Amino acid sequence: MISQRKLRRASAIVAVAAAALVGVAACAGSGSDSGAEGVASSQGPSAQPFGTPNDPPADGDSSQNPEETKDAVTPTPERLQREASIDLTVSDVDEAATKVRRTASSVGGQISSEQISTSATVVVEVPTERLEAALDALEAIGVVDNRSLSTTNVTSEYVDTEARIRTAKASVARLRALMSTATKLSDIVALEGELSSRQGDLESLQSRFDELKNTTATAPITVELTPDDVPGARDHSDTGFLAGLTAGWSALLGVLAASATALGALLPFLAALALVAGAPAWLLRRRFRRTHFAPPVASEGD
């Protein structure tokens, strides 16, 4: 009996101890989970692992979208120097010159030079992008004898000159900063000489850059106006047999007129030559006639 009681008591003790161990393990697990959650919450968003897509990338972050960055780069526009010329045959030079001025104004250009007499030469400056439109408008003023257009690409020189200007400005700024802190007279003199040289280079670059900017922004058009009644002017209307006959008759009249003009110019010289050479010839002829054709002298016996 005593052994059975001891066995039961021992079994009860083992059961209570096992239950106690299970309870302690459960409490320890819940405590560790709550502690991890507390550490994670205390670290904030920075404790999140890499690659967690919680927040979208900030706008303008080029590392997130290389294609957008590539498209955002603006290519350097081409810088072109363009010039043109057009020769026109017109019926009235003054009226045609007025139309040229109106055409230049209509495309946003201006007259840079003008020379008018029996014919005319007008130089028009127009925006480069309106050059073709200006030429098309000028063609309507008269009959086109010749039209030419040339283009020179100066993009590389334009970009290079612009970069050299930035470098030169930075160099001048550094030299001025050094001069403001220099204390020795020799250093100041050396810096002033170098600064003067750099400023001269900068002015030269700036002048060239301004020239490139102006010549690529506008294009000159040289307009030659020739009246249709000038000899040698091109006749665009008359062709065929009658035109050839008329041209031949005009040429013949021209030759006769030129011959008459030459004869009229030579006539005073011929008259003077006749007076100079005619008088001695007349005297010689008279003397010759007296010598050879004198009547015979009668003898005394007769």
Legacy VTK file of the C-alpha trace (Angstrom):
# vtk DataFile Version 3.0
C-alpha trace
ASCII
DATASET POLYDATA
POINTS 302 float
0.000 0.000 0.000
2.739 2.274 0.921
4.517 1.703 -2.398
1.385 2.458 -4.439
0.848 5.769 -2.600
4.428 6.772 -3.249
4.033 5.895 -6.920
0.870 8.001 -7.259
2.496 10.913 -5.448
5.531 10.730 -7.702
3.339 10.650 -10.826
1.420 13.739 -9.648
4.654 15.619 -9.012
5.973 14.748 -12.492
2.708 15.927 -14.116
2.773 19.259 -12.226
6.414 19.804 -13.171
5.707 19.112 -16.844
2.780 21.550 -16.850
4.969 24.178 -15.235
7.669 23.724 -17.872
5.141 24.087 -20.694
3.827 27.328 -19.229
7.289 28.796 -18.827
8.192 27.947 -22.453
5.039 29.615 -23.744
5.742 32.791 -21.763
9.314 32.902 -23.048
8.222 32.589 -26.706
5.672 35.389 -26.516
8.182 37.624 -24.783
10.818 37.137 -27.477
8.336 37.898 -30.231
7.186 41.103 -28.547
10.804 42.150 -28.020
11.678 41.703 -31.695
8.679 43.730 -32.681
9.759 46.489 -30.324
13.277 46.612 -31.754
11.978 46.707 -35.308
9.543 49.518 -34.512
12.197 51.487 -32.661
14.566 51.374 -35.667
11.912 52.927 -37.925
11.880 52.739 -41.740
15.676 52.532 -41.946
15.636 49.089 -40.378
13.672 47.648 -43.271
15.666 45.272 -45.485
16.966 46.449 -48.934
14.643 45.811 -51.806
11.426 46.314 -49.820
9.151 48.337 -52.091
7.481 50.419 -49.390
8.066 53.905 -50.788
8.227 54.833 -54.497
11.490 56.428 -55.733
11.679 60.194 -55.518
10.855 62.216 -58.609
13.920 63.169 -60.655
16.034 60.243 -59.381
17.906 59.404 -62.594
19.336 56.211 -61.109
15.881 54.705 -60.999
15.122 55.253 -64.728
18.127 55.505 -67.085
15.931 55.785 -70.176
14.286 58.979 -68.902
17.722 60.442 -68.138
18.932 59.625 -71.655
15.901 61.294 -73.229
16.334 64.360 -71.015
19.746 65.210 -72.548
19.211 67.986 -75.110
21.382 67.583 -78.228
23.376 70.564 -79.432
21.524 72.248 -82.318
23.379 72.623 -85.585
24.894 76.022 -86.291
24.819 76.756 -90.026
26.172 79.724 -91.956
24.029 80.196 -95.061
24.111 82.688 -97.911
22.328 82.991 -101.239
22.203 85.082 -104.405
19.552 85.595 -107.058
19.705 87.422 -110.406
16.457 88.856 -111.774
15.487 90.531 -115.023
12.794 93.151 -114.361
10.883 95.740 -116.345
11.354 98.544 -113.782
14.405 98.536 -111.523
13.084 101.060 -108.984
9.786 99.255 -108.587
11.563 95.919 -108.249
13.878 97.343 -105.566
10.826 98.503 -103.622
9.379 94.984 -103.820
12.661 93.562 -102.546
12.462 95.847 -99.491
8.879 94.744 -98.820
9.849 91.089 -99.149
12.698 91.507 -96.671
10.366 93.152 -94.162
7.708 90.445 -94.596
10.113 87.656 -93.540
11.602 89.603 -90.630
14.735 90.753 -92.458
16.315 94.047 -93.392
18.356 95.741 -96.121
22.075 95.767 -95.315
23.246 97.524 -98.508
21.720 98.928 -101.673
23.112 100.373 -104.909
20.743 101.513 -107.663
21.473 103.065 -111.069
20.366 101.666 -114.426
20.602 98.306 -112.647
20.572 97.524 -108.920
22.317 95.399 -106.324
20.482 94.887 -103.036
21.801 92.804 -100.125
19.106 91.490 -97.783
19.679 90.009 -94.306
16.956 87.511 -93.320
16.605 84.990 -90.465
18.347 81.748 -91.390
15.211 79.659 -90.956
13.309 81.943 -93.394
15.906 81.857 -96.171
14.010 79.538 -98.527
10.779 81.452 -98.011
12.550 84.719 -98.825
14.060 83.278 -102.031
10.674 81.977 -103.163
9.137 85.401 -102.580
11.941 87.173 -104.466
11.472 84.915 -107.493
8.026 86.443 -108.034
9.518 89.934 -108.551
11.038 89.203 -111.967
12.421 86.548 -114.279
15.065 84.405 -112.562
18.364 84.278 -114.464
20.357 82.591 -111.692
19.825 81.342 -108.132
22.476 79.915 -105.799
22.593 78.802 -102.166
25.538 77.709 -99.988
25.710 76.321 -96.430
28.654 75.902 -94.020
28.351 73.868 -90.803
30.178 75.655 -87.942
28.658 73.704 -85.041
31.990 72.336 -83.774
33.663 75.752 -83.849
30.654 77.319 -82.131
30.652 74.776 -79.291
34.447 74.872 -78.916
34.525 78.678 -78.756
31.722 78.729 -76.192
33.598 76.227 -73.980
36.850 78.179 -74.275
35.038 81.346 -73.200
33.799 79.636 -70.032
37.325 78.421 -69.275
38.807 81.866 -69.917
36.260 83.548 -67.643
37.062 81.101 -64.839
40.795 81.750 -65.310
40.299 85.511 -65.157
38.213 85.128 -61.991
40.955 83.054 -60.326
43.625 85.598 -61.221
41.539 88.417 -59.758
41.071 86.408 -56.574
44.829 85.884 -56.341
45.447 89.595 -56.892
43.119 90.459 -54.022
45.238 88.362 -51.657
48.706 89.112 -53.054
50.984 91.201 -50.808
54.313 91.296 -52.641
54.803 93.878 -55.353
56.480 91.353 -57.654
53.519 88.995 -57.337
51.049 91.794 -58.075
52.976 92.879 -61.189
53.192 89.303 -62.475
49.494 88.704 -61.843
48.512 91.949 -63.574
50.486 90.969 -66.682
48.940 87.525 -66.772
45.472 88.956 -66.164
45.893 91.408 -69.047
46.901 88.559 -71.367
43.979 86.372 -70.295
41.502 89.231 -70.710
42.817 89.864 -74.246
42.290 86.200 -75.102
38.802 86.327 -73.615
37.859 89.401 -75.646
39.121 87.755 -78.834
37.115 84.608 -78.131
34.033 86.643 -77.289
34.330 88.601 -80.535
34.587 85.421 -82.578
31.672 83.890 -80.704
29.486 86.948 -81.359
30.401 86.769 -85.037
29.440 83.094 -85.208
26.201 83.803 -83.395
25.264 86.606 -85.798
26.237 84.796 -88.990
24.307 81.679 -87.979
21.234 83.640 -86.908
20.877 85.571 -90.191
21.626 84.809 -93.837
22.527 87.366 -96.552
20.845 87.330 -99.966
22.461 89.296 -102.808
19.782 90.392 -105.285
20.897 91.580 -108.746
18.233 93.507 -110.699
18.763 94.011 -114.459
16.254 95.864 -116.689
14.983 93.921 -119.673
15.758 96.777 -122.118
19.530 96.669 -121.519
21.534 95.277 -124.482
22.546 91.781 -123.639
19.654 91.285 -121.268
18.064 87.899 -121.613
14.880 87.777 -123.669
12.577 85.153 -122.212
9.509 85.760 -124.377
10.476 85.868 -128.093
11.685 82.637 -129.669
11.585 81.052 -133.100
12.160 82.329 -136.652
10.748 85.815 -136.147
12.806 86.257 -133.027
15.940 85.228 -134.943
15.097 87.548 -137.856
14.502 90.418 -135.468
17.753 89.731 -133.668
19.669 89.575 -137.002
18.136 92.825 -138.234
18.997 94.484 -134.922
22.546 93.210 -135.217
22.851 94.571 -138.775
21.563 97.952 -137.707
24.012 97.877 -134.873
26.931 97.178 -137.227
25.831 99.987 -139.603
25.470 102.375 -136.712
28.903 101.439 -135.427
30.407 101.907 -138.917
28.777 105.310 -139.331
30.039 106.316 -135.920
33.566 105.249 -136.800
33.430 107.098 -140.127
32.186 110.242 -138.448
35.021 110.008 -135.937
37.644 109.579 -138.718
36.323 112.284 -141.063
38.022 115.268 -139.361
41.341 113.431 -139.448
40.902 112.558 -143.126
40.153 116.206 -143.968
43.246 117.390 -142.134
45.344 114.734 -143.882
44.005 115.827 -147.251
45.027 119.435 -146.600
48.484 118.462 -145.418
49.247 116.009 -148.198
47.131 117.577 -150.979
48.956 120.939 -151.287
52.402 119.470 -152.041
50.855 117.007 -154.470
49.068 119.798 -156.345
52.283 121.852 -156.629
54.250 118.891 -157.941
51.592 118.107 -160.490
51.496 121.699 -161.743
55.249 121.830 -162.109
55.252 118.530 -163.974
52.676 119.763 -166.453
54.623 122.968 -167.165
57.783 121.028 -167.824
56.429 118.357 -170.148
53.519 120.048 -171.801
54.946 123.527 -172.488
54.283 124.846 -176.165
57.327 124.805 -178.545
59.208 128.058 -179.064
59.089 129.425 -182.710
62.466 129.880 -184.450
63.596 133.240 -186.009
63.720 131.856 -189.552
60.147 130.931 -189.384
LINES 1 303
302 0 1 2 3 4 5 6 7 8 9 10 11 12 13 14 15 16 17 18 19 20 21 22 23 24 25 26 27 28 29 30 31 32 33 34 35 36 37 38 39 40 41 42 43 44 45 46 47 48 49 50 51 52 53 54 55 56 57 58 59 60 61 62 63 64 65 66 67 68 69 70 71 72 73 74 75 76 77 78 79 80 81 82 83 84 85 86 87 88 89 90 91 92 93 94 95 96 97 98 99 100 101 102 103 104 105 106 107 108 109 110 111 112 113 114 115 116 117 118 119 120 121 122 123 124 125 126 127 128 129 130 131 132 133 134 135 136 137 138 139 140 141 142 143 144 145 146 147 148 149 150 151 152 153 154 155 156 157 158 159 160 161 162 163 164 165 166 167 168 169 170 171 172 173 174 175 176 177 178 179 180 181 182 183 184 185 186 187 188 189 190 191 192 193 194 195 196 197 198 199 200 201 202 203 204 205 206 207 208 209 210 211 212 213 214 215 216 217 218 219 220 221 222 223 224 225 226 227 228 229 230 231 232 233 234 235 236 237 238 239 240 241 242 243 244 245 246 247 248 249 250 251 252 253 254 255 256 257 258 259 260 261 262 263 264 265 266 267 268 269 270 271 272 273 274 275 276 277 278 279 280 281 282 283 284 285 286 287 288 289 290 291 292 293 294 295 296 297 298 299 300 301
